[in-house]
């Protein structure tokens, strides 16, 4: 192949990638840069931006609402991520060896909330949690578990737990599908050899299946963590951060600060903190999972 032809193919390859590069720079790199840049300014709609240095970051850690939103976000992540991963792996292990039609049926059932849409799912859950005619209050009183109706979404004691429960039901679909595929690709000859040598099912899983599904587990951990940190739609549609900021998350508080109070610089400072938290936690997950391989 001549050099001219190689050069032409190289140029054609670069031109093919050029639109993706422009999109990445224009819609990823530039907004990230502007977010970090604006976080050092007192930026509002009413006047010109004023450089304030680290004042926005200093104010953050004295803001009780932000600290409460940070606490709620961490609670959501700490509770939902392990439960989602463990439950998804358990369900996938249970259905992967079923007849193909049964495995497909269960995958559709668990994946349905993912494709239904957050608004539709949230409306159904809002009806179920209704403090007058919701199904949870009806069943609780019918079974003698409740003496009176509970305002699930209007009581600070229960509101965040309700949000986590809804998040779990909408988060397990994709991990289950991924784990079914990963477990289906495990080398069964190794499992059978281990069982012949006297290994229990738990030992065969831990020593043979677990290392082979580790890359899938890492991916699930990362995307589930990011989704938990970015919990917004449920808060916006159900509680708007209430009652008494009991369900505020960092994502919702960013939205409220930037688009309700019009404090863009302060909101961007929160966005930078959130991005750093996600990056650090994802890096830790990568490190831990790689050290266990």
C-alpha positions in Angstrom: 0.0 0.0 0.0 1.5 3.3 -1.0 2.1 6.1 1.4 -0.3 8.4 -0.4 -3.1 5.9 0.0 -2.3 5.4 3.7 -2.3 9.2 4.2 -5.7 9.5 2.5 -7.1 6.7 4.7 -5.7 8.4 7.8 -7.2 11.8 6.8 -10.5 10.1 6.1 -10.4 8.5 9.5 -9.8 11.8 11.2 -12.6 13.5 9.3 -14.9 10.7 10.3 -14.1 11.3 14.0 -14.2 15.1 13.7 -18.0 15.5 14.4 -17.7 13.4 17.5 -14.7 15.4 18.6 -16.5 18.7 18.1 -19.5 17.4 20.0 -17.3 16.2 22.9 -15.5 19.5 23.1 -18.6 21.7 22.7 -21.0 19.8 24.9 -18.7 18.1 27.5 -15.4 19.8 27.8 -16.6 23.4 27.4 -19.5 23.1 29.8 -17.3 21.5 32.4 -14.7 24.3 32.0 -17.4 26.9 32.4 -18.9 25.2 35.4 -15.5 25.3 37.2 -14.8 28.8 36.0 -18.1 30.3 37.0 -17.9 28.6 40.5 -15.3 31.3 41.4 -17.8 34.1 40.6 -20.8 35.6 42.2 -22.9 35.0 39.1 -26.6 36.0 38.9 -29.0 37.3 36.3 -29.3 40.7 37.9 -25.9 42.1 37.5 -22.4 41.5 36.1 -20.4 38.6 37.4 -18.1 39.4 40.4 -15.0 37.4 41.1 -15.1 36.0 44.6 -12.4 33.4 44.6 -13.1 30.5 46.9 -16.0 32.3 48.7 -18.6 30.1 47.2 -16.8 27.0 48.4 -16.4 28.4 51.9 -20.1 29.3 52.0 -21.0 25.8 51.0 -19.6 24.2 54.1 -21.4 26.7 56.3 -24.7 26.2 54.5 -26.9 23.9 56.7 -29.2 23.1 53.7 -26.3 22.0 51.6 -24.8 19.9 54.4 -28.2 18.3 54.9 -28.5 17.6 51.2 -24.9 16.1 51.3 -26.0 13.9 54.2 -29.1 12.7 52.4 -27.2 12.1 49.2 -24.6 9.9 51.0 -27.4 8.0 52.8 -29.0 7.3 49.4 -25.7 6.1 48.0 -24.6 4.0 51.0 -28.0 2.3 51.2 -29.1 1.9 47.6 -25.8 0.9 45.9 -25.1 -2.3 48.0 -28.7 -3.4 48.1 -29.1 -2.9 44.3 -25.9 -4.9 43.5 -26.6 -7.7 46.0 -30.3 -8.1 45.1 -29.5 -7.9 41.4 -26.9 -10.6 41.7 -29.2 -12.8 43.8 -32.1 -12.5 41.3 -29.8 -13.1 38.3 -28.3 -16.2 39.9 -31.8 -17.5 40.5 -33.2 -17.0 37.0 -30.1 -17.7 34.9 -30.6 -21.5 35.0 -34.4 -21.4 34.4 -35.8 -22.3 31.0 -35.1 -19.5 28.5 -38.7 -18.3 28.4 -38.8 -18.0 32.2 -35.5 -16.1 32.2 -36.7 -13.7 29.5 -40.0 -13.2 31.3 -38.3 -12.2 34.6 -35.8 -9.9 32.8 -38.8 -8.1 31.2 -40.6 -7.8 34.5 -37.6 -6.3 36.3 -36.5 -4.1 33.4 -40.0 -2.7 32.8 -39.6 0.2 35.3 -36.5 1.3 33.5 -38.2 1.8 30.1 -41.5 2.9 31.5 -40.3 6.4 32.3 -39.6 8.1 35.6 -42.7 10.3 35.4 -45.1 7.4 35.0 -43.4 5.3 37.6 -43.3 8.3 40.0 -47.1 9.0 39.6 -47.9 5.4 40.4 -45.7 5.5 43.5 -47.2 8.8 44.6 -50.6 7.2 44.5 -49.4 4.2 46.5 -48.0 6.5 49.2 -51.0 8.8 49.3 -51.9 9.5 53.0 -55.7 9.2 52.3 -56.3 6.5 49.8 -52.8 5.0 49.1 -52.4 1.3 49.0 -49.8 1.2 51.8 -52.1 2.8 54.3 -55.0 0.6 53.2 -53.0 -2.6 53.6 -51.4 -1.4 56.8 -54.8 -0.7 58.4 -56.4 -3.8 57.0 -53.7 -6.0 58.4 -53.7 -4.2 61.8 -50.2 -2.9 61.3 -51.3 0.8 61.3 -53.7 2.5 63.7 -54.0 5.6 61.4 -53.0 6.8 58.0 -49.4 7.9 57.6 -48.3 10.8 55.5 -45.4 8.9 54.0 -44.1 11.7 51.8 -45.0 14.5 54.2 -43.3 13.2 57.3 -39.5 13.7 57.7 -39.2 10.4 59.4 -40.4 8.4 56.3 -39.9 10.6 53.3 -36.3 9.8 52.5 -36.9 6.1 53.1 -39.8 6.2 50.5 -37.4 7.9 48.0 -34.8 5.2 48.5 -37.4 2.4 48.1 -38.6 3.9 44.8 -35.0 4.4 43.6 -34.3 0.7 44.3 -37.2 -0.5 42.2 -36.1 1.6 39.3 -32.4 0.7 39.6 -32.3 -3.1 39.7 -33.5 -3.7 36.1 -30.3 -3.0 34.2 -28.0 -4.7 36.8 -30.1 -7.9 36.6 -29.9 -8.0 32.8 -26.2 -7.5 32.9 -25.6 -10.1 35.6 -27.7 -12.7 33.7 -25.5 -12.1 30.7 -22.3 -12.3 32.7 -23.3 -15.5 34.6 -24.4 -17.0 31.2 -20.8 -16.5 30.0 -19.1 -18.2 32.9 -17.1 -21.3 31.9 -19.4 -24.1 33.2 -16.6 -26.7 32.8 -14.7 -25.0 35.6 -17.8 -25.0 37.8 -18.5 -28.7 37.1 -14.9 -29.6 37.8 -15.0 -27.8 41.1 -18.2 -29.5 42.1 -16.7 -32.9 41.2 -13.8 -32.1 43.5 -16.2 -31.5 46.4 -16.7 -27.8 46.3 -20.0 -26.4 47.6 -22.1 -24.1 45.5 -21.0 -21.1 47.5 -17.3 -22.1 47.1 -17.8 -22.6 43.3 -19.4 -19.2 43.1 -16.8 -17.4 45.1 -13.7 -19.0 43.6 -14.9 -19.4 39.9 -17.9 -17.3 39.1 -17.1 -14.2 41.1 -13.7 -13.5 39.4 -15.3 -13.9 36.0 -18.1 -11.5 36.7 -15.9 -8.9 38.4 -15.8 -6.5 35.4 -19.6 -6.5 35.2 -19.8 -5.9 38.9 -17.4 -3.0 38.7 -19.4 -1.4 35.9 -22.7 -1.9 37.9 -21.1 -0.4 41.0 -20.0 2.7 39.0 -23.2 3.4 37.2 -25.3 2.7 40.2 -23.2 5.0 42.3 -23.5 7.8 39.7 -27.2 7.3 39.4 -27.7 7.5 43.1 -25.6 10.7 43.4 -27.7 12.2 40.6 -31.1 11.4 42.1 -33.2 14.3 41.1 -36.4 13.4 39.2 -37.9 11.6 42.1 -37.3 14.5 44.5 -38.6 17.0 42.0 -41.8 15.1 41.3 -42.6 13.8 44.7 -41.4 16.1 47.5 -39.5 19.1 46.0 -36.9 18.6 48.8 -39.4 18.6 51.6 -40.7 18.2 54.1 -38.3 20.6 56.0 -35.5 19.7 53.6 -35.7 16.0 54.6 -35.3 14.8 51.0 -33.0 17.5 49.6 -30.1 16.0 47.6 -27.1 17.8 46.1 -28.6 17.5 42.6 -31.9 19.0 43.6 -30.3 21.8 45.7 -28.1 22.6 42.6 -31.3 22.9 40.6 -33.0 25.0 43.2 -30.1 27.3 43.7 -29.3 27.9 40.0 -32.8 28.0 38.5 -34.9 29.2 41.4 -32.6 31.6 43.3 -30.5 32.3 40.1 -27.2 31.9 42.0 -25.3 30.2 39.1 -21.9 30.6 40.6 -22.9 29.0 43.9 -24.8 26.3 42.1 -21.7 25.5 40.0 -19.6 25.3 43.1 -21.9 22.5 44.3 -21.6 20.9 40.9 -17.9 20.8 41.2 -18.0 19.3 44.7 -20.5 16.6 43.4 -18.2 15.8 40.4 -15.2 15.4 42.7 -17.1 13.1 45.0 -18.3 10.9 42.2 -14.8 10.8 40.6 -13.1 9.9 43.9 -15.7 7.2 44.9 -15.5 5.7 41.4 -11.7 5.6 41.6 -11.9 3.9 45.0 -14.3 1.3 43.5 -11.9 0.6 40.6 -9.0 0.2 43.0 -10.8 -2.1 45.4 -12.2 -4.3 42.7 -8.9 -4.6 40.9 -7.1 -5.5 44.1 -9.5 -8.3 44.7 -9.0 -9.9 41.2 
